[in-house]
Amino acid sequence: MINPFRVDIPQTALDTLADRLEQAFLPNELPGTGSAYGMPVDRVRELVRYWREEFDWRALEARLNAYPQFTTEIDGEDIHFLHVRSSREDATPLILSHGWPGTVLEYLDVIELLTEPADGPAFHLVIPSLPGFGFSGPTRTPGWNRYRTARAWAELMSRLGYQRYGAVGNDGGSLISPEIARFDPEHVIGVHVTQLFSFPSGDPAEMADLSEADQAALKHLQWFYDNHFAFNQLHSQQPQTLAFALADSPVGLLAWNAQLFSETLDPAFIVGNVAIHWLTGTSGSAIRFYYEDAHAGAQPAEPTTTPTGLAMFAGDFQSIRRFAERDHHRITSWNSYDTGGHYAAHEVPEVLAADVRKFFATID
């Protein structure tokens, strides 16, 4: 059964949030250290001020409610999704998957660009909240990793009557989307992602004659691992311990989640994503995705064979084609842009939408 859904957060929840923000305590900070120890107090203070004084939850709520939304139970969980159909009869269905600390908010800016483009292919869009995220949570059962989510998304598309569809993803969605194709190859016509997370296998031959650009990408990846990977380690090992702090403090949640939102992003987008996690009580269940993925056990590891397209953006993870082609045998589109960042669908929606349209135009 598929049920209509509207976002309607009680005013009492918003009032309680406002009180907590007003009464927040900020930690001590060593002077002159910037971001060396983590999130700077000044940045968090300004985001708290924005959340308290300028952010309009009801406006965001209305924006979400301007699109058709639904819930349906899949594999024991209530899954929330936007379902926006194009007016074009020849439109191709796509399922778009976000990651952490994002939400469905990530894709709102590409909806019109993909459903009603001025030219080129058009698409029917299914944009689900990941299990345990936002309006799809908190989850009630363990095991919601990329593989179980991929199976659920295949069921969702079947339930909606789509027998031929594409999968699009960013961040965690870039892990989920190839698995949808692996699980449902008879129906998935193509996979478009903004990252292909393929890494060196340890074979020295893989490292021979890497281009300067690929070597730079590896150095940046090592820098990120050495300086900003603590969130992944903690989520993968002890998400429940961290969940107490995130569930009790909106400022703590803001600081923790905002570490993965670039300072170049507008505060409305940052706070909007954080507010969804706070107001749905899913700050803890969302980070369990990392634990479940790290403890997924043996899974199919053969290369994918579905046509795959990559759009890389300047301020984001840089994929290395040599490693990606080891894991994905039908990469048919590989584009790198000197603009945008990790949230390209929000930062440069026209560029991402054009790449999606171009990729799926090549698929029969």
N, C-alpha and C positions, 0 to 999 in steps of 0.2 A: 504494500500500500504506500502511495506517495501522498503526502499531506502538505497543503499550503502552509507557509511560514512567514511571519513578520517579526522583525526585531522590535521588542517593546520592553526596555529595561525599566523596572519600577523606579519612581522618583526617589523613594526611600534609599535605594542603592546609590543613586547619584549624590544624594545629600550626605550619606555616610562617607562616600569617597571624598567629597569636598572637605568634610571635617578632618579626615585622615591627612589629606594633603596640607591643610592649614596647620596641623599640629605636628608635622613631620620633624624629626631630628636628623640633622646631617652629620656625618662623621668628621673627625679631625683629619687634617691633611698636612703633610709636610710642605713647607713653602718652596716654591720654585721647581717642583717635581713634574709639573705637567701631567701627562698621561702615563708616566713611567710605572706607576704603581696600580694603574687601572683607571677607571672612570674619574675624571677630575670633578671636584666638588662644584666648581663654577658652572660646568656644563650641565650637571644634574640640577643644580639650583635654578638655572634658566629654563630647563624643560619643565620642572615642577611649577615654576611661575606661569609658564605658558599654559600648562594643563589646568591650573587653578583659575587663571584670569581670562584666557582667550579661547581655549578649546571649547567647541560646541558639540557635545555628544549628540544632542537631538538633531543637529544638522547632518551628522554622519549617519545616524539612524535613518533619517529620511532619505539620504542618498542610497543606502543599502535597500531600503524598502521601495525605491523607485524601480527596482528590478524584480522579476518573479523569483521567489525563493521557496524552497520546499525542504521537507525532511522525509527520510525513509529509513527503516531499520534494515541493516545489512550485517549479517554475522554477529548479531547480538548488540549492535551499537546503533544509536540514532545519528544518521549522517545528514548534515545540512549542506545544501548546495543552491547556487544560483543557476537558473536555466533560462538563458536568453536566446531566443530563436531569431534568425535572420528572416527578413521578408522575402529573400530569394529562395526559389524552389530548388535551385542547384547547390545550395549551401552544404558544406561538409561539416559534420559534427566534430567538435574538439572537446577534450576534457583537459582542463588547465589545473595543475597542481602547484601549490605554494610550498614553503618550508618554514622553519623556525628562524627568527621570531616573527615571521610574517603571518598573514591571515589572508582571507579572500579579498581584503582591501587592496592587496598588491595588484590585482588585475582589473580594477574598476576602470582605469584610464584607457584600456585597450578594447573595452566592450564594443563601443560604437565603431571603432576603427576596423574591427574584425567582422562584426555582424552586418554592417551597412557601409562597406567601402565604396569609394567613388568608382573604382575599377578593380579588376582582378577578382580572385576567388573570395567568396563570402563564407561565413561559418556560423553554425549553431554552437553556442558555448555552454558547457557544463563546468561550473567552477565550484568544486566542493571544499568545505572546510575539512582539513585532515582529521582523522579520528583523534579525539582528545584535544583538539584546537577549537577555540571559540565556540561557535554554535553547534559543533559536533562533539561536545564533551561536557564534563569529563568522561573519559572512557570507563567502562565497568569491568573490562576483562583485560588480562595481559596479552602481550604478543603482537601489538600493533606496530610492526616494523614496515619497511618499504614493500616487502613481499606480500604480506597480508593486505596492506592497503591497495596494492596493485590488483589483487584478486577482487577486492571490494569494488574498485573502480570499474573493472570489467563487468561485474554484476550490475553496477549502477547504469552503465551505458546500455547493457542488454535490457534492463528493466524499462529504460526510456525508449526502447525500440530502435536503437541505433546499431545497425549491423556492419557498418563501415565507418570507421572514425579514426581520428588522429589524437595523439597524446602530446601535450605541451607541458614543460615544467621549468621551474627555477629552484635553486637551492635543494632542499629535500625533494622537491618535485622533479629535479633532474636525476635523482636516484630512482624515484618511483616510476616515472614515465617509461624508461626502457624496460622495466620489469612488467609493465602492462603489456607491452608488445611481446615479451618473452612468454607471458602466460596466455595471451589471447591473440596469437599470430594470425588466425584466420580472419580477424575483424579489424585489427589495427593496421592502418595503411602507412603510417609514418610517425616518427617521433622527433619533436623539435625541442631542444633544450638550450639553456644558456651556460651550462657547464657540462663537460664530460669528465667525470672524476676518475681518471685513469692515471695510475702512478707507476713508478719504476718497479719492476718485478724482482730486481736483484741480479738479473743477468747482465754482466758487464757489457755484452754486445749491444744491449739496448742503449747504452750511454755513449757509444762510439759516434763521433761526428755529429753530435747534436748542434743545431744552429745556435748562434748567439742569442737569438730570441728565446729559444727553448731553454738554454742555460739560465737566462735571466728569469724565466718563469719558474724554474726549479729553485733558484735562489730566493725569489719572493715567497714561494711556498714554504721553504725552510724557515724564513723569517717569520711568517705567520704562525707556523707550528711552534717556534721557539718563544713567541711573544704574546700570542692571542688565542691559543688553543685550549686554555684552561677550561673554558665553558664546555667544550666537547668531552674532555676527560671526566669532568664532574657529572655531566648529564649521563654519560655512559656507565658510570660506576655507582653513583649515589644520588640519583635524582630526588628520592624521597626526602633525604636530609635537607637539600636545598629548598625543597618545596615548602617547608615550614616558613622560611623567610619570605619567599615570593608570595605566598598566600596571605601573609599577615601584613605586609607593607607595600602599598602602591608605589612608594618612592624606591624601595628596594627592587621591586619588579621593574620599574622604569630604568634604574641604573643597570640592572643585569641585562635586560633585553636591549637597551639602547647601545650597549657596547658593540652590537653587530649592526647598528644603523649608522651609516656615515654621517659625519657632521655636515656634509653638503646637502643632506636630505632636509626637506622642510619639516618643521616641528609638528605640523598637523598630521603628516603621514606617520611620523615616529610615535606620537602620542596616540593617534587613532589605533594603530596596531596594538600598542600596550594596553589601551583601555579595553579593547575587545577581550584580551586575555584576562584582565582584572574583573570585568563585569560579568563574565561567564564562569568565573572560578576555574579557569583551565590553565593557570600559570604553571602548576605542577604536572598536570597530565600531559601538557604539550611537550615538556622536556623529556618525558618518558620515551618518546620516539627514538632518542639516541640510545637509551639503554636497550630497548627492544631490538634495535638494529645491531648493536654490538653483541647481543646474545641470541641472534637468530639461528645459529647453528649452520650446518652445511646446506647450501642452496645451489641451484643450477648455476654453473659458472661458464658455460660455453658462450662464445661470442654471440651477440645479437645479430640478426640478419634482416631486420626490418629497416627500410630506408630511414636514415637518421640525419638530422640537420643540426648544426651548432651555430649559435650567434653569440660571440664573445664581446664583452664590453670593457672599456678602458680601465675602469676602477674595480675590476672584479678578478676572480680566479681565472688564470690563463691556462687553458687546456693545451696539452702537448699531443700533436696528431699521431706521432709514432706510437705512443702508448694507447691512445684512443682507438686506433685502427686494430690493435691487438684485441681489444675487448668488443669492438663494434665493426662488423665486417662490411656494412653497407652505409658508410658515411658518404652521402651524396651532396652535402652542402656544408661548407666550412667558412664562415665569415667573421672577420674581426673588425670592430668599430673603435674609433678613437674618441668616443663619447660614451656617456652613461656610466653605470656602475652595477652593483649587485642587484638593484631593484629596477632593472631596465624598463619593465612594464609600466612603472610609475615615472621614472626619470626621463626616459626617451621613448614614450609609447609609440610614436609614429615610426621610429626606426625599427623597434622590435616587431610591430605589427606588419611592416613591409617585409621583413625577413621571413616571418611566418607565412605570409601570403605567397611570397616567391618560392619558398620551399614546397608547400603543398601544391602549387601550380604545376610542379614537375612530376607529380605522382598521378599515374593513371587511375 
